[in-house]
Amino acid sequence: MNEQASHNLSMRSRKQLALEGVRHVSSFTDNEIILETSMGMLILKGEGLHITQLSLDTGTIEVEGFFTALNYTESKGKGKGKGLLGRILK
């Protein structure tokens, strides 16, 4: 499976989200779901979020609720994820 090509996200009316390319669900609450995807970490924020389907075998997830934000972040490795002070004091 080509990891880069398998990442697809579809949203309907800010209430239903389907995503391909999921590797791991790091955490989830009613207000935030953190996923590791083939394109980096993805943070879903909203209200009343719940996972309706999840298959890590196929890398798919479906989530319902009201979405207020989707944010991709890079994986935290050496030098990444440091605040301003950490970068200044290398």
Backbone as CSV, one residue per row, in Angstrom:
resi,resn,N_x,N_y,N_z,CA_x,CA_y,CA_z,C_x,C_y,C_z
1,MET,0.840,-1.186,0.000,0.000,0.000,0.000,0.876,1.237,0.000
2,ASN,0.587,2.165,-0.866,1.317,3.423,-0.930,0.733,4.371,0.101
3,GLU,1.493,4.654,1.176,1.009,5.459,2.286,0.611,6.868,1.860
4,GLN,1.380,7.516,0.993,1.067,8.875,0.585,-0.247,8.924,-0.194
5,ALA,-0.462,7.984,-1.077,-1.653,8.003,-1.921,-2.907,7.609,-1.151
6,SER,-2.777,6.956,-0.002,-3.941,6.433,0.697,-4.582,7.435,1.651
7,HIS,-4.090,8.666,1.702,-4.629,9.644,2.639,-5.725,10.473,1.976
8,ASN,-6.959,10.255,2.409,-8.106,10.990,1.889,-9.002,11.394,3.043
9,LEU,-9.538,12.599,2.972,-10.431,13.109,3.999,-11.678,13.657,3.334
10,SER,-12.836,13.276,3.859,-14.100,13.742,3.326,-14.974,14.202,4.490
11,MET,-15.579,15.402,4.351,-16.437,15.917,5.405,-17.764,16.367,4.798
12,ARG,-18.854,16.102,5.531,-20.179,16.529,5.109,-20.773,17.453,6.170
13,SER,-21.060,18.682,5.785,-21.767,19.653,6.622,-21.151,19.837,8.012
14,ARG,-19.858,19.664,8.138,-19.144,19.799,9.420,-19.667,18.847,10.492
15,LYS,-20.384,17.776,10.067,-20.981,16.853,11.029,-20.546,15.410,10.843
16,GLN,-20.030,15.058,9.676,-19.586,13.694,9.411,-18.240,13.746,8.708
17,LEU,-17.304,12.956,9.197,-15.966,12.936,8.614,-15.556,11.493,8.354
18,ALA,-15.008,11.239,7.179,-14.448,9.937,6.826,-12.997,10.170,6.423
19,LEU,-12.111,9.338,6.940,-10.682,9.519,6.709,-10.017,8.193,6.390
20,GLU,-9.180,8.185,5.371,-8.347,7.036,5.018,-6.897,7.408,5.301
21,GLY,-6.102,6.440,5.694,-4.691,6.678,5.972,-4.397,6.777,7.458
22,VAL,-5.306,6.284,8.294,-5.123,6.319,9.749,-4.198,5.178,10.166
23,ARG,-3.201,5.508,10.967,-2.283,4.500,11.495,-2.566,4.162,12.953
24,HIS,-3.008,5.190,13.713,-3.178,4.998,15.160,-4.068,6.100,15.719
25,VAL,-4.924,5.759,16.679,-5.706,6.757,17.401,-4.976,6.995,18.716
26,SER,-4.388,8.175,18.889,-3.606,8.483,20.086,-4.494,8.761,21.285
27,SER,-5.563,9.547,21.089,-6.496,9.817,22.178,-7.798,10.344,21.606
28,PHE,-8.861,10.244,22.409,-10.125,10.790,21.964,-11.008,11.151,23.151
29,THR,-11.697,12.259,23.008,-12.702,12.720,23.956,-13.873,13.241,23.125
30,ASP,-14.885,13.763,23.796,-16.025,14.347,23.084,-15.640,15.614,22.326
31,ASN,-14.509,16.233,22.720,-14.099,17.510,22.132,-12.855,17.437,21.257
32,GLU,-12.102,16.320,21.323,-10.845,16.254,20.571,-10.465,14.807,20.290
33,ILE,-10.047,14.562,19.052,-9.536,13.250,18.648,-8.179,13.485,18.011
34,ILE,-7.154,12.763,18.495,-5.801,12.894,17.953,-5.452,11.599,17.231
35,LEU,-5.120,11.741,15.946,-4.834,10.598,15.087,-3.438,10.697,14.489
36,GLU,-2.794,9.556,14.349,-1.568,9.492,13.558,-1.980,8.997,12.186
37,THR,-1.677,9.793,11.147,-2.031,9.425,9.784,-0.773,9.275,8.938
38,SER,-0.960,8.840,7.717,0.172,8.699,6.801,0.750,10.055,6.400
39,MET,0.042,11.149,6.702,0.518,12.495,6.379,0.855,13.306,7.631
40,GLY,1.023,12.657,8.765,1.358,13.342,10.009,0.240,13.235,11.027
41,MET,0.424,13.892,12.154,-0.575,13.882,13.213,-1.727,14.802,12.804
42,LEU,-2.942,14.380,13.116,-4.134,15.156,12.800,-4.959,15.303,14.064
43,ILE,-5.277,16.539,14.419,-6.098,16.825,15.593,-7.455,17.309,15.102
44,LEU,-8.499,16.582,15.491,-9.867,16.949,15.175,-10.468,17.575,16.421
45,LYS,-11.037,18.763,16.304,-11.674,19.413,17.446,-13.124,19.692,17.111
46,GLY,-13.958,19.639,18.151,-15.365,19.907,17.940,-16.178,19.651,19.191
47,GLU,-17.454,19.407,18.980,-18.393,19.164,20.063,-19.147,17.871,19.792
48,GLY,-19.277,17.038,20.813,-20.019,15.790,20.674,-19.409,14.815,19.698
49,LEU,-18.082,14.801,19.590,-17.401,13.914,18.646,-17.467,12.466,19.128
50,HIS,-17.777,11.573,18.218,-17.694,10.148,18.533,-17.324,9.362,17.279
51,ILE,-16.536,8.340,17.512,-16.055,7.479,16.431,-17.152,6.460,16.133
52,THR,-17.649,6.463,14.894,-18.706,5.524,14.531,-18.149,4.266,13.878
53,GLN,-16.993,4.379,13.222,-16.322,3.223,12.634,-14.824,3.437,12.687
54,LEU,-14.105,2.354,12.974,-12.642,2.404,12.980,-12.101,1.054,12.545
55,SER,-11.203,1.062,11.579,-10.496,-0.138,11.164,-9.047,0.224,10.908
56,LEU,-8.180,-0.159,11.820,-6.752,0.105,11.613,-6.174,-0.836,10.566
57,ASP,-6.853,-1.978,10.317,-6.407,-2.891,9.255,-6.481,-2.216,7.889
58,THR,-7.553,-1.461,7.667,-7.700,-0.761,6.384,-7.303,0.705,6.489
59,GLY,-7.065,1.200,7.719,-6.651,2.584,7.917,-7.771,3.587,7.759
60,THR,-9.000,3.175,8.097,-10.145,4.059,7.931,-10.815,4.376,9.260
61,ILE,-11.400,5.570,9.327,-12.158,5.995,10.499,-13.309,6.867,10.029
62,GLU,-14.421,6.778,10.747,-15.551,7.672,10.525,-15.912,8.285,11.859
63,VAL,-16.124,9.602,11.860,-16.401,10.349,13.086,-17.620,11.229,12.843
64,GLU,-18.480,11.322,13.856,-19.629,12.212,13.795,-19.576,13.193,14.953
65,GLY,-20.202,14.334,14.781,-20.231,15.394,15.779,-20.241,16.725,15.040
66,PHE,-19.920,17.794,15.735,-19.814,19.100,15.083,-18.349,19.524,15.114
67,PHE,-17.722,19.612,13.949,-16.293,19.909,13.847,-16.036,21.409,13.845
68,THR,-15.093,21.838,14.673,-14.717,23.249,14.732,-13.308,23.487,14.204
69,ALA,-12.454,22.432,14.168,-11.084,22.608,13.671,-10.473,21.273,13.277
70,LEU,-9.659,21.317,12.233,-8.812,20.197,11.813,-7.409,20.754,11.713
71,ASN,-6.460,20.133,12.400,-5.112,20.678,12.422,-4.087,19.562,12.223
72,TYR,-3.300,19.681,11.149,-2.194,18.748,10.927,-0.958,19.277,11.628
73,THR,-0.235,18.389,12.288,1.031,18.746,12.910,2.065,17.711,12.501
74,GLU,3.309,18.119,12.531,4.390,17.184,12.217,4.667,16.333,13.449
75,SER,5.158,15.125,13.224,5.543,14.278,14.346,6.667,14.947,15.104
76,LYS,6.632,14.812,16.410,7.664,15.456,17.224,8.914,14.579,17.257
77,GLY,9.930,15.048,16.574,11.209,14.368,16.556,12.260,15.300,17.097
78,LYS,13.512,14.994,16.845,14.595,15.860,17.314,14.445,17.254,16.730
79,GLY,14.415,18.244,17.595,14.356,19.626,17.165,12.968,20.115,16.815
80,LYS,12.036,19.211,16.637,10.680,19.620,16.299,9.858,19.688,17.573
81,GLY,8.842,20.529,17.558,7.950,20.625,18.686,8.473,21.472,19.824
82,LYS,9.617,22.123,19.657,10.166,22.979,20.691,9.520,24.345,20.617
83,GLY,9.346,24.965,21.761,8.815,26.322,21.791,9.890,27.307,21.369
84,LEU,9.525,28.570,21.354,10.451,29.627,20.960,11.696,29.615,21.835
85,LEU,11.537,29.497,23.147,12.671,29.494,24.055,13.604,28.302,23.784
86,GLY,13.010,27.130,23.502,13.819,25.957,23.192,14.632,26.114,21.932
87,ARG,14.096,26.802,20.936,14.829,27.018,19.687,15.940,28.047,19.884
88,ILE,15.705,29.056,20.723,16.709,30.084,20.983,17.886,29.510,21.755
89,LEU,17.598,28.618,22.693,18.651,28.089,23.583,19.205,26.756,23.117
90,LYS,19.310,26.540,21.824,19.825,25.283,21.260,21.123,24.873,21.894
